[in-house]
Amino acid sequence: MAESTESFEITVLKFLSTKEDRRNGLKRFLELKLNSLSQPEDKIRRDALVLWLLEVQLAEFAELRRTGKQAFGEESSSTTEATPAEQQIKNMRQQIELFLARSNVLATVESSHYTTVVNVHLLQSEYERVLEVIQKQHLLELYYKHSPLLIEKIPTELIAAWIEEGKALVSDRLLPALYRCQDVSNTKMVTAALKYLNFVINENLASRAMHNFMISLCAEFKPEELLEYFEKYGYSKNSVPYDVDFALRVCIEKPGIFLY
């Protein structure tokens, strides 16, 4: 295949237009092509193939995890043996790790494609390294995408990174991650969320939605701080930065909270 007289692009298009075993065929072709590029002048094409092959593998792994979760729900939970879907996921993960262990593969990825680097670290549950890549390169879209997971794994470190980015991040786009901090069993997440909320409020970066969430979180975990918060902004309904009806509703639902 890799030595075919047809052009590389035509061969790839054939794989992409074939429904059955499309991905396996493409992977095998890319691997053979990669192995055939051994000359120094082939470096650019070799690096591109490394990234492409890894993206194909990661996409397959993500798909297996999605279908594996569905299959696991249908399987009996009484057995401790791995289901076929779980075994597939394990095998795919091992394949990717073996590929990354090949000479120069990880170096190519790290120097060329940060999204792929992040996906590799996520695959290996290396959450601190995920944040390190995102933070070092100021990858704002990846903050928004991965913060809901990272805030559960490394909340203190993530919030410190958010604060360091300051105005560069749109705080409202971080709300999906902050909403995950409403779990009384994880005090680190609550503390981290309140730290960021206080930061954006003090820096005048907070939207009405942020102020409302601050009220909601304080009512649940720090009710003693609400009075100071309300007094800070006065009592004029037209000038406060939060939704007054929402604040009243929260206060009524939580006994012992000061009603202004």
C-alpha positions as CSV (number, residue, x, y, z in Angstrom):
1,M,0.0,0.0,0.0
2,A,2.6,2.5,1.1
3,E,4.6,1.7,-2.0
4,S,1.7,2.1,-4.4
5,T,2.2,4.1,-7.6
6,E,-0.9,6.1,-6.9
7,S,-0.5,9.4,-5.2
8,F,-0.7,9.6,-1.4
9,E,-3.7,11.9,-1.6
10,I,-5.6,9.5,-4.0
11,T,-4.9,6.5,-1.8
12,V,-6.1,8.4,1.4
13,L,-9.3,9.5,-0.4
14,K,-10.1,5.8,-1.2
15,F,-9.8,5.0,2.5
16,L,-12.0,8.0,3.5
17,S,-14.7,6.9,1.0
18,T,-14.8,3.3,2.0
19,K,-17.3,2.6,4.8
20,E,-16.2,-0.8,6.0
21,D,-13.0,-1.0,8.0
22,R,-12.2,2.6,6.9
23,R,-10.3,3.7,10.0
24,N,-8.3,0.5,10.4
25,G,-7.2,0.7,6.7
26,L,-6.2,4.3,7.0
27,K,-4.3,3.6,10.2
28,R,-2.4,0.8,8.6
29,F,-1.6,2.9,5.5
30,L,-0.4,5.8,7.5
31,E,1.8,3.5,9.6
32,L,3.4,2.0,6.5
33,K,3.9,5.4,5.0
34,L,5.5,6.7,8.2
35,N,7.9,3.7,8.3
36,S,9.0,4.4,4.7
37,L,10.0,8.0,5.4
38,S,13.4,7.6,6.9
39,Q,15.5,10.3,5.1
40,P,16.3,13.7,6.8
41,E,14.5,15.5,4.1
42,D,11.3,13.6,4.9
43,K,11.0,15.2,8.4
44,I,8.1,17.6,7.6
45,R,6.0,14.9,6.0
46,R,7.0,12.5,8.8
47,D,5.9,14.9,11.5
48,A,2.6,15.5,9.7
49,L,1.9,11.8,9.5
50,V,2.7,11.4,13.2
51,L,0.1,14.0,14.1
52,W,-2.5,12.6,11.7
53,L,-2.0,9.0,12.9
54,L,-2.2,10.0,16.5
55,E,-5.4,12.0,15.8
56,V,-7.0,9.0,14.2
57,Q,-6.0,6.8,17.2
58,L,-7.3,9.4,19.7
59,A,-10.6,9.7,17.8
60,E,-11.0,5.9,17.8
61,F,-10.2,5.8,21.5
62,A,-12.8,8.6,22.3
63,E,-15.4,6.7,20.2
64,L,-14.7,3.4,22.1
65,R,-15.1,5.2,25.4
66,R,-18.5,6.5,24.4
67,T,-19.8,3.2,23.1
68,G,-18.1,1.4,26.0
69,K,-20.0,3.4,28.5
70,Q,-23.3,2.5,26.7
71,A,-22.3,-1.1,26.6
72,F,-21.3,-1.2,30.2
73,G,-24.7,0.1,31.2
74,E,-26.3,-2.8,29.3
75,E,-24.0,-5.5,30.8
76,S,-24.6,-7.1,34.2
77,S,-22.6,-5.4,36.9
78,S,-22.3,-8.6,38.9
79,T,-19.2,-9.9,37.2
80,T,-15.7,-8.5,37.9
81,E,-14.4,-9.6,34.5
82,A,-13.8,-6.9,31.8
83,T,-16.6,-6.6,29.2
84,P,-15.6,-6.8,25.5
85,A,-16.1,-3.1,25.3
86,E,-13.8,-2.5,28.3
87,Q,-11.2,-4.8,26.8
88,Q,-11.3,-2.9,23.5
89,I,-10.7,0.4,25.3
90,K,-7.8,-1.1,27.2
91,N,-6.2,-2.5,24.0
92,M,-6.7,0.8,22.2
93,R,-5.1,2.7,25.0
94,Q,-2.1,0.4,25.0
95,Q,-1.8,0.9,21.2
96,I,-1.6,4.6,21.6
97,E,0.9,4.4,24.5
98,L,3.1,2.1,22.4
99,F,2.9,4.5,19.5
100,L,3.9,7.4,21.7
101,A,6.9,5.4,23.0
102,R,8.3,5.3,19.5
103,S,11.4,7.4,18.8
104,N,10.7,11.1,18.2
105,V,6.9,10.6,18.2
106,L,6.1,12.5,21.4
107,A,8.7,15.2,20.6
108,T,7.0,15.8,17.2
109,V,3.6,16.1,18.9
110,E,4.8,18.4,21.6
111,S,6.5,20.8,19.2
112,S,3.7,20.9,16.6
113,H,0.2,20.5,17.9
114,Y,-0.9,21.6,21.4
115,T,-4.5,20.2,21.1
116,T,-3.1,16.8,20.5
117,V,-0.6,17.1,23.3
118,V,-3.5,18.0,25.7
119,N,-5.4,15.0,24.5
120,V,-2.5,12.7,25.1
121,H,-2.1,13.9,28.6
122,L,-5.8,13.5,29.2
123,L,-5.6,10.0,28.0
124,Q,-3.0,9.3,30.6
125,S,-4.9,11.2,33.3
126,E,-2.0,13.7,33.6
127,Y,-4.2,16.6,34.6
128,E,-1.4,18.8,35.9
129,R,0.5,18.5,32.6
130,V,-2.7,19.3,30.7
131,L,-3.0,22.5,32.7
132,E,0.7,23.2,32.2
133,V,0.4,23.1,28.4
134,I,-2.8,25.2,28.3
135,Q,-1.4,27.8,30.7
136,K,2.1,28.0,29.1
137,Q,0.6,28.6,25.6
138,H,-2.4,30.7,26.8
139,L,-4.8,28.4,25.0
140,L,-8.0,30.1,25.9
141,E,-10.4,27.8,24.0
142,L,-8.9,24.8,25.7
143,Y,-9.5,26.4,29.1
144,Y,-13.2,26.6,28.2
145,K,-13.3,23.1,26.9
146,H,-11.4,21.2,29.6
147,S,-12.1,23.3,32.8
148,P,-15.2,21.3,33.7
149,L,-13.0,18.2,34.1
150,L,-9.9,20.0,35.5
151,I,-11.9,21.8,38.2
152,E,-12.9,18.4,39.6
153,K,-9.3,17.0,39.5
154,I,-7.1,20.0,40.3
155,P,-9.4,22.9,41.4
156,T,-6.8,24.9,43.3
157,E,-4.3,24.9,40.4
158,L,-6.9,25.6,37.8
159,I,-8.3,28.6,39.6
160,A,-4.8,30.0,40.1
161,A,-4.3,29.7,36.3
162,W,-7.6,31.4,35.6
163,I,-6.7,34.3,37.8
164,E,-3.3,34.6,36.2
165,E,-5.0,34.9,32.8
166,G,-7.1,37.7,34.1
167,K,-9.1,39.7,31.5
168,A,-8.0,37.3,28.7
169,L,-10.6,34.8,29.8
170,V,-14.3,35.5,29.4
171,S,-15.5,34.6,32.9
172,D,-19.0,33.7,31.8
173,R,-17.6,30.9,29.6
174,L,-16.1,29.4,32.8
175,L,-19.5,29.1,34.5
176,P,-20.1,25.5,33.3
177,A,-17.0,24.5,35.3
178,L,-17.9,26.7,38.3
179,Y,-21.4,25.1,38.4
180,R,-19.7,21.8,39.2
181,C,-18.4,23.2,42.5
182,Q,-21.8,23.0,44.2
183,D,-20.9,19.8,45.9
184,V,-20.7,20.0,49.7
185,S,-18.4,16.9,49.8
186,N,-15.6,18.7,48.0
187,T,-14.5,21.7,50.0
188,K,-11.5,22.3,47.7
189,M,-13.8,22.9,44.7
190,V,-16.0,25.3,46.7
191,T,-13.1,27.2,48.1
192,A,-11.5,27.5,44.6
193,A,-14.8,28.7,43.0
194,L,-15.3,31.4,45.7
195,K,-11.7,32.6,45.2
196,Y,-12.3,33.1,41.5
197,L,-15.7,34.7,42.0
198,N,-14.2,37.2,44.5
199,F,-11.4,37.9,42.0
200,V,-13.7,38.7,39.1
201,I,-16.1,40.7,41.3
202,N,-13.2,42.8,42.8
203,E,-11.7,43.4,39.3
204,N,-15.1,44.5,37.9
205,L,-15.0,41.5,35.5
206,A,-18.2,39.8,36.8
207,S,-21.4,39.7,34.8
208,R,-24.9,39.5,36.4
209,A,-24.7,35.7,36.0
210,M,-21.4,35.6,38.0
211,H,-22.9,37.7,40.8
212,N,-26.0,35.5,41.0
213,F,-23.8,32.4,41.2
214,M,-21.8,34.1,44.0
215,I,-25.0,34.7,46.0
216,S,-26.1,31.1,45.4
217,L,-22.7,29.6,46.4
218,C,-22.4,31.8,49.5
219,A,-25.9,31.0,50.6
220,E,-25.0,27.3,50.5
221,F,-21.5,27.4,52.0
222,K,-20.7,30.9,53.4
223,P,-24.0,32.5,54.5
224,E,-22.2,34.7,57.0
225,E,-20.6,36.5,54.0
226,L,-23.8,37.5,52.3
227,L,-24.7,40.4,54.5
228,E,-21.3,42.1,53.8
229,Y,-21.9,41.4,50.1
230,F,-25.4,42.9,50.0
231,E,-24.3,46.0,52.1
232,K,-21.4,46.5,49.7
233,Y,-23.7,47.2,46.8
234,G,-26.5,49.0,48.7
235,Y,-30.2,48.5,48.4
236,S,-31.3,50.2,45.2
237,K,-32.8,47.6,42.9
238,N,-31.8,49.5,39.8
239,S,-28.1,49.8,40.7
240,V,-27.1,46.4,42.2
241,P,-25.1,44.1,39.9
242,Y,-27.2,41.0,40.6
243,D,-30.8,39.9,40.0
244,V,-32.8,41.0,43.1
245,D,-35.6,38.6,42.6
246,F,-33.1,35.7,42.3
247,A,-31.3,36.9,45.5
248,L,-34.6,37.1,47.4
249,R,-35.6,33.6,46.3
250,V,-32.2,32.2,47.4
251,C,-32.5,34.0,50.8
252,I,-36.0,32.7,51.4
253,E,-35.0,29.1,50.6
254,K,-32.1,29.2,53.1
255,P,-33.2,29.7,56.7
256,G,-31.2,32.1,58.8
257,I,-30.0,34.2,55.8
258,F,-30.4,38.0,56.2
259,L,-33.2,39.4,54.2
260,Y,-32.6,43.0,53.1
